Amino acid sequence: MSESRARAPMGVLAFLLLVSCTGDPAPAPSTPPPVAADAERDVNPQPRERLRDGGLLRFPITALPTEWNPRHPDADADTAAVLAPLAPTHFSLDAAGRVTPDPDFITGLTVENTDRTVVTLDLNDRSLWGDAVPITASDWIATWRAASGQVDGVRLADAAGWERVTEVREGVSPRQVVVTYGALDPDWAEPLIAGPLRGADTGAPDSFAWSGYVDSRYASPFMVTHVDQNQGLVTLERNPLWWGERPKLDTIMFRTVADEALAAAFQNNELDVWETGASTDRLDQSRVAADSVIRSAPGTSGRALQVSRDGALADPAVRRAILMALDRDDLGRPELPDGAKKLRTWSNTLLLPTQPGYVDQARATGLVHDPVRAAKLLDEAGWELESGRRVKDGQPLVVSFLTSPGDELATTELKDVADQLDAVGVVVSAASRDADLTPLTVAVSPFPLAHLPEEAVSAPGASELAGRVAHELDPVRRADQASQLARLLWQEVITVPLYQEPEFVAVRSGLANLGAHSYATTDWEDVGWTS
């Protein structure tokens, strides 16, 4: 979102609109203390008045979309890229994942909490589908039915949160939607963010699969004006029916480019945006391009080690010793380009460092990198040090680490883990399956407390606390409860988080309001070129 369209975060807004229904009139709502978040994005934010009117923006894709329904299971990354300007969200997210309604689609919002949460949405009277038909409650009802398995043969690829909704109905008019949840739900916005699908296209498997672009299925600042199958091009232009701010760009183009040709295409000024990832080679190649800059921000995933609770690691004391022997500030970190921000060490099994309520649980529990204390824990657990190796009942302490051919990151992590655990007498061996330590990338939802990991319920003493976290409405109390739960999980050492993975995007220097966005959504009408 651009600076000219900044909105209040939902952490405050939801409580300004929240009504606690009792037998007496509800007291005037007050603003709760905000839950802090150390989040950032790198998008060259500029107000609309500083952008020139018009211009072309060019993206690469690997292939033309074959499925044009953004919620169909067959929709892939290319579909998501092309449809991003065509299917804007009805709620906006900031870099920390906090939510606010988009006034282009939602002009009024009420949240009531009695024994369950009921959300009432007032839809913008000007909002239209691409064939000028109004967006109404019937579209929301049809989307809920499809998302909740009520339509035979139809399954949404991303239906997160809809399983908690028990009813969607029309309110006082077709432009009002009433959404009822099965319980008190602090994460009520989750299923509503993307908005509805066109109701007429969700009622059967055949109508749910979209083999091509049809205007009537979308409501956005842009529309597809040309698809060139031979050249591998998709062209988007301004939608004359769009009721919001006029887009600054007049054309967006997606072009098929083979992966091995991306660097040359960007260097030759055939593309304006290239999601390089953290690859040092790609980042170096992007730097060669004239009039370009690398945008970087903390991403929406983290790197971690999953820890087994079998064998020697069934003892929590041994798992804690392993944790304290590891230097997570240095372990397995990818080489970053010069000038890139330092990776953030991740010390919380529930929240990324940039999310609201994050607490460094390593510091909170004292389970930090400390090889001396790690050695003492192993001594106390009966693992004696003999000739530099930990031994118990005649058996050495050997920890296996999962690797697979071609996984360079895991190979680096294996070496670092082996070196660091060797310092306390623990042997590390490579394994192709059923390992004690499994490296993985963990995608973290902008609603992380709505999707607690399995161990948050199964760990000793965690179940009751997890239930309170799931339904607590006060954001400050909920953050405190989540911190208690995260502290318990950190002490159990079921997962060893390492770092928050970075996001890198190479763009032309003059591009504004687009780049490395973390959780933040994009206001496509505000994307453009500086004057």
N, C-alpha and C positions, 0 to 999 in steps of 0.2 A: 504494500500500500504506500502511496506517495505521502510526502509530508503534508500536502494540502488536504488529504482525506483522513487524517489521523482520527481514531475513535477511542473511546474509553474502553479499557479491557473488561471482559465479562466478570472477572473476580469482583469488581466494584459494581458494574452495571446490573449483574444478576440480582444482587442484594438490594439495589435501589428499586428493582421491579418485583422482588419476591414478596409474597403475601403469606403469612402464617395464619391459616384459617382456624379460628376457634369459635366458641359460642358468642364471644364479644367482638365488637368491631376491632379490626387489626390496628395496632398502633402504627404511627408513621414510621416507615422503614428508615434505618440509619445506615450510613456507609461503614462497613467493617474495616478494620486495619488491613491494608493490602498484604498479600503474601509475596515476598520479594523474589525476583528472578534476575540472574545475571546473564541475560541473553543479548545477542546482537545479530545483526545481519549486515551484509556488505552489498548494497545494491545501488550505490550512488544516488541517494534520495534527493529528489528535486521537486519543487512545487510546479504545478502545471504551467504557470505563467512563464517559467524559464525554459520551457520546451518549445521547439519549433513545431509548427503545424504540418503534418504530413511526414512521409518517410517510409522506408522499407526496412523490415527486420527479417534476417535470414537464419534459419535453424537447420541442422542436419537431422535426418532420421535414417534408419538402416533399411527400411522398406515402407511402402505405402500401407496404410491400415487396411486390413481385411475385415475388421469388426469395428463399427463406428459407435457402438453403445458403450459408454464409459464404465458401466457397471456389469457388463457381460463377462463371464469367466474367460472368454477367449480374447478379451482386450489386452494388448501387450503394452510395452513401454512406448512404442511408436504411436499407438492409439492415444495413450495418455498425453504424449507431447503435443500431438496435433489438436486434441480436444481441449487442452488447457485453456486457450483463449475462447473456446466455444461453449464451455460448460462451467461458468464461474460458480464459486461457492455462494451459498446464501448467508453464511456466517464467515467473517474474516478471522484469521488467526494472526497473532503477532509472532515474533521470533521465538518466544518462550512457549507458544502453543495456547495462549490465552485467547478467548473467543469474544467477538462482538458481532451483533447482527449487521448485515449489509443493508443500508436503507434503500438501495435500488430494488431490493426484493422484499424486505421486511420493515414495515414502518411502525409496528407496535408489538410489544412483547410483554406477557405477564406470566409469572411463575408462581403457582400456588402449591403449598405443601401442607397437607393434613396427614392422612395415613399413607399417602402416596403423592407423587409429583404430577401436576397437571400444567402443561404449557400451552398458552394460547398465542398464536401468531396472527398478526394482522398483515396481510399481504399488500404490497404496493399496488394501488389501483391501476397503475400504468404498466405493470409488468405483463409482458406478452411472450408467447411462443413465436417462433419464426414465421408462422402463417397468420399472425395478428390475433390469434385466439388467446384470451386471458389465461394466466396461470391461476388455478383455483384449488380449493380444498380437495376436489376430486382427484387431482394429480397426486397430492400427498397421500390420499387414501389408497390409491392404486399402488403407489411405491411401497407403502407399508405392507400391503397384502403380498406383493412380490418378495419383499425382503424377509417376511416372516414365514415363508413357505406355504402360503395359502393358494398359490397358483401352481397347478401341476406342471412340472417340466421347466419351471423358471427358478433360477437361483442367481442371486446377486453375488458378484465377486467380493464386494466389500459391504457387508451388512452389519458392521460392528455397531452395537448399541440398539439395533432394532429388536433384538431378542428381549430387551427389557421393556418394550412398549406393548401395552395390552389393547389399546384402542386409538384410532385416529378417526376423527369425524369433522363434519362441517360445523362451524359455529353459527353466529347470528346471520351470516351471509356466506355466499360462495368464496368470498375473499378472506374468510377467517378460518383458521385451522386449530382444532383442539387436540392435543396429543396427551394421552394418559399413560403413565408408567405403572409398573406392577408394584413399586415400592417407592420410598423416598430416594431420589436419584440426583446426587450432586453433579453427575456427568450427563445430565439430560440433553445437552447440546450435541453430544457425539453423533447420534444418527441423523441430526437435522442439518449438519454443516453443508453437505453437498447439495441440499435442496431436492426437489422431486424430479423424477422422470416424467415424461409426457404420459399421462394415464392411458391413452389409447394404444400405447406401444408396450405395455407391460402385461397384458392379459393372457398371453399365450406364448409358447416357445417360439413360434414362427415370427410373431411380431416383436419379440424381445431381441432377436438377432438382426442386426442392422448391417447389411452388406455394403451399404453406401451412404453417402451424406444426403439427408433430407432436411430442409430448412425447418420444418414444423417441429422437429425433435429438440431444438436448441433455443436458448434464450440468452443472448450475449451481445457484447459490443461489436463482435465480428461475425461474419458468415463466410462460408466457402463459396468462392465464385468460379473456381476451376480446379479440376483434378486431371493431370496429364499422366496417364499410365505409361506412355512411352518414355517421357523424360523423367518420370519419377518425381513429380512436383505437385504440391498442394498449395493453392493460393487463397488467402483469406483477405477480405476487404471489409470496410466499415459496414455495419448493419444499419440500413436506413430506418428500421423499426426500433432501434435501441432508444430507450427513454432516459437513460442516465447521461453522464458527461460524455461529450463527443470524444472518441478516441483520438489521441495525438497521432498515432501511426495511421497511415491510410492503407498499408499493405503489410501482411505477414506471410512469409513464404517458407515452406518446409521442402527440403530437397533430399533425396536419397543419396547417401554417400557411404561407400564402403569404409569399414573401420580403419583399414590401413591407409585410406586416402584422406582421413580427417585432418591430419596435421597440415598436409599440403594445401587443402581447401581453405583452412583458416589462414595460413600464411599468405596465400594468394588473394586474400580479401574476397573469397567466395561465400564466406559465412561470417556472421556477427556474434554468434554464441557457440561455445564449445565446452561441454561438461567434461573436463579432463579427468576428474577424480584426483586421487593423491599420487598418481603415477609421476615419478620424477622425470621420466623421458617425455611424457606428454606436456608437463608443465614447462620444461625447457624448450620444447618445440613451439609452444604457444608464445613464449617470450620473444621468439625470432620475428613474429608477425609485427608489422608496423601498426601504430595507432591502436595498441591493445593493452589490456591490463588484466591481471588475475584477481578475481573477487574470491574472498575466502571467509568462511564462518564456521562455527561449530555445527556439526550435522545433527541428524535425528536418529543416529545409531551409535552403539558403543562396542568396543572390543572387550571380550571377557574370556575367562576360563571356567568351564563347567567342571565341578568337582564331584567325583564319585563319593558315595558313602558306604562303600564295600571294602572288605579286606582291612588293611591297616588304617585306611581313611575312614572307617566306621567310627573311630574315636575322634570326637570333636577336638580334643587337645592336639592331636596330630594334624588335623586340618588347620587349626589356628597356627601351629608352628610353620606349616607350609606357607600360609598367608604372610606371616611375619618375616619369613626368610626371603620373600620375593620383593625386589625393588621395582614397584609398579611405575615409578616415575621414569624408568628407563627401559623396562622390559618390552622387547619386540616392536619398538616404535618405528614406523616407516620413516625413511629419510625425507625431510620436507625441503622445499625450495627456500633459497635465501629470502628473508623478509617475511616468511609465513609466520603466523601467530603460533606460539607454543601450544602443543596439544594439552588439553585439560585432563589431568588424572581423574579417574572416575571412582568414587568411593561411596556408592550407594546402590543397592540392588534394585531399587524401585524407580529412581528418578535420575535423569541425566543432570550434569552440573548446571545447565542453563535453564532447568525447569523450576517453576515456583515451588518453594518448600524444600529445595535440595539442602541436605546437611551432609557434611563430610563425616561419614560414620567411622572411618579409620581413626580420625582424631577423637571423635566422640567416645569410642570404645577403648582407645589406647592400643588397638590392634594395628599398629603401623609397622613400617619396615624396621625391624630390630633383630638382626641375626643372633645377638647374644641371648635375648629373651626366647627366641625360637629354639635355640639349642637347649635352654633350660626346660622349656615345655617338653621337648623330646626326652630329656633325661627323666623328668617326672612321670612321663607316660611309659617308662620302662625300656626305651630305646637307647641303649648304651653306645658310646662312641668307642669303637675298636678299630685301630689302624686306619682312622679317617672315615670309617663307615658306621652307620647306625645299625645295630643288631639287637634282636629280641628273640629269645628262645632259639638261638642259633640261626635265625633267618635275617637276612639283610632287609633294610627298608628300601624297596624299589618302587618308584612311582612311574607309571606308564603315561606317555603323552601321545595323543592322536595326531598323526600326520598323513598326508596323502600326496601322491606324485604331482608335481607342478604347483603345489601350494607353497609359494616362496615365503609368505608371511608366517605361516605355521612353522616352517623350517627355521626361520629366524627366532621365533618364539621358543621353539624347542631348545635351541642352543642357549638362549639367555636363561631359560628356566633351569636347564641342566647345570650351567655354570653357577647360578645363584644358590640352588639347593645343594650343590656339591660342597659349598662353604659350610654347611651345617651337617654334612655327612649323609645326605640323601642321594641315592642313585636315581637317575632319570633315564628311561628307555623309550625308544620310539615304538609305536603300536599302530596297526592299521585299522583296529576296531576294538571296542570294549575297553577303552582307556580310562585311567584314573583322572586325567586332565584332558579336557576337550576344548580347543580354542574355537570360538564362534563369534560371529557378528550378531548383535542383538538390536533389532529395530524397536524403538521405543515410541509408543503412541503419544500424541498430544494429550491423551486422557490416560496416563499411566496407571492411575489408581482405580480405573474401571477394569483394568486387565492385569490383576495381580498375578505373579508367577505361581505355579503350582506349589512351590515350596513355601509360599506365604501362607498357605492353609495347612500344609502337612507338617511344617516344622513344629517342634515342641513349643506349646504355649502361644502359637501364632493364630490359630483359628478364630478365637473370639476377637482379637484385635483386628484381624482382617475384615471381619464382619462389620465392625464399627467404622473402619475406614471406608468401606463400600457405601455407607449410607449417611455419613456425617455431612450436614449441610453447611455448617459454619466453616469457612475456608481456613481460618487460623487454627481452630481445634482439629480440623482434619489434617492439616499439615503436621501438627504435633503428634497425632496418632500415627500418621504415616512414618514419621521419624522414629517413633518407638518401634514400629514393626520393622523398619529398615535396620535399626540397631540390632534387634533380635536376629534377623537374617544374617547380618554381618558377623555376628558372633558364632553363628552356626557354620559359616564358611561353606555354603552350598554352591556359591558362585564367587569367583574372584574378578570383579570388574577391573579393567586396565585403563582405558582412556576413551573419551568421547571422540568418535571419528570425525574428521574435518570434511568440509564441503569446498570444492574448488571449481570455479567456472571462469573460463577465459572469455572476455567480451571486448568489443570495441570501446575505446576510451570515452566516447561521447554518449554511450548508452546510459539512460537514467531509469531508475526504479525497477531494475532487473539485475539479477546476479546470484550471489550465494545468499539464500533467504532463510536457511534453517527451517523452522516450522511455519514461517510467515507465508500467507497467501499473496497472490499478485493481483493488483488492480490493473487489468490489462488496458483500460482506457487511459491510464496514467503513464504507461510505458512509452518512452519516446527518446528523441535525440535532443541534446542540449543545443541551444542556439549558437 
